[in-house]
């Protein structure tokens, strides 16, 4: 896929049902691209295929990753963008007087839902048929949309290992943030802190706190030994908000404070 890949289609008519498929799409964004902010009077879901997406809801930003679905209820202001190098996702909207009731009945919650791998083939099927006016085709399309929404609303039990992988990527990409901790990681992944901690420890044989500390320490040692970056700046670059604590960590793991360790190289 190339920059700005956006394949989508809209229904040019309304079938005689209480809800109908309004639109569907497959988007690929790159290099922190942001889409125009808009308000939508219909419910819409966004299913991450690959990469990381940035979504805002009620002033709070969340990151959407593979295996997760974002739900914007009717009346929401949409603020969507690519977080990092790329973001590939599929989306679908339903409209009609009972569309909101349908989404509410499936227990989709506003924001992130853990749903498993994106069923791209189902989105493609809706895309291929949405522009045909025949009633039987559109009813079949509605059936496919129901299947997508049902899959989105069922928590993915097999996706637990991927949550650990997502936590690892999140830590490795953001360990320089001094505010990053277990609570923030679990919040960004929209998962219970205790559940994520147990899953992580069971899978990696190390706690999230220990893994975060190891990422910071590894980067700090590299910068001390291989660069001329000032010591106090290294502390900031590695997520240490307190310089004295940073020095204690380096001394505890190497036997020498940062300045002495650098001169030894």
Buried (B, 14 or more C-beta within 10 A) or exposed (E): BEEEEEBBBEBEEEBEEEBBBBBBBBBBBBEEBEEEEEEBEBBBBBBBBEBBBBBBBEEEEBBBBBBBBBBBBBEBEBBBBBBBEBBBBBBBBBBBEBBBEBBEEBEBEBBBBBBBBBBEEBBBBBBEBBEBEEEEBBEBBBEBBBBBBEBBBBEBEEBBEBBBBBBBEBBEBBBBEBEBBBEBBBBBBBBEBEEBBEBBBEBBEEEBEEBBBBBBBEBBBEBBEEEEBEBEEBBBBBBBEEBEEBBEBBBEBBEEBBEEBBEEE
